[in-house]
Amino acid sequence: MGNDHRYLHAPPHYCGALVLALYLALDSTPCTADGTDQSRTATAPEMLSQPLQGGSGDTMDPFTPVDRQYTLMREELARYTALTQGDVWQPLDGGQTLAPGMRHPRVRRLRSLLMQYGDLTLRDHTDTNLADLYDPRLQRAVRRFQRRHGLQEDALVDERTRRLLNVNPQQRVRTLAANLSRWDMMPRDLGPRYIVVNIPDFSLRLIHNEREQLRMRVVVGKPVHATPQLTTRLTRLVFNPIWRVPPSIAVRELLPKGAARLTASGYRLVNHKGRSVPFTAHNIAATRRGKVTLQQKGGPGNALGRVKFVIPNPEAIFLHDTNSKHLFKQSQRAFSHGCIRLEKPLQFARLMLTEQNSWSPERAEHYINSNRTRAVELKKPLPVYIAYWSAWVDEEGLLQFRPDIYGRDQTDPTDASADNGSQSDQRG
């Protein structure tokens, strides 16, 4: 969220672009919309008719991050609500991939859609006699659309891009309404410095005075072990953490591998007195009852990596390093048991030690490079917001969409109770 308020109002050329989009749509061959979602959300008209107020009933201040985002999202909701009315919106039918330089009748429909979405403007449009030509201006519009949807910006209108172009505006209205409700639940004041994790975007950002100081990719929970929405604080770092394996993971995933393999990987069984016990049938059975726990010693081979970031919460969720670095190359990164794996954990740890604890870089490096298991309390804990935003307006004023990986947009938008498995399955 940036501090620029130029995007509080739609550009003046938007209405004219809609007129041209209508012409192009009517001049195209009709086709059937993808999907069967035709119902309109009941909450969208209510949201648009309400005055701009925060959760406390106060008038919103468009120059604060949360209220500014809420204002911009309401404007986008109004745009997509307008698209649900009438027959201007028509999906792009299937066929060969559309590439720059091509001439094809389907390009006219592509132009119409991009104008309705705001990616192609009147000044970017060529002569209507060349509306079926995939020219450089249309290429820029396609790249913009792809960037807004987290796709590779290759300007190729393949099946992935076409599928997102064809998302029914009624579905987008539900998505925007759901995200508006989530923004309405956010604290009005996020603080001057905070951490925000956006689950559908698979990202973590460190914000200082409304400026992004650090960004990284993250891995979040699988749908069956969904990462919950949380408001908490980062209070402590643990270097070379011991992993106390939740019973469900121990019984289902690890103990079947056998004692020899587990021992070689640094695992041991520990009873309630904190003593190591052998991998006998009796002790393994006791892990199911929670009388014996499976633990992995701290160190480079540990599943939690070199550092864990403690954020107290009832779900026992935390942030941590990982040995599965290859997963950060994936575009969809819902692979964990609920906890959040970080792409740049050591860089993040350095920032926390030097800026929150005022440590020297040398002292921070000493702790980071040590093989000892030890914790460091933060003198200045940081607010942490783990959010579920499948739609938001970015610093450039672009409306971003991401897949609704947990299916929350079509249910109660503020309900995080679907995060089943998070509390017990706290693996990275």
Disulfide bonds with the S-S distance in Angstrom:
none
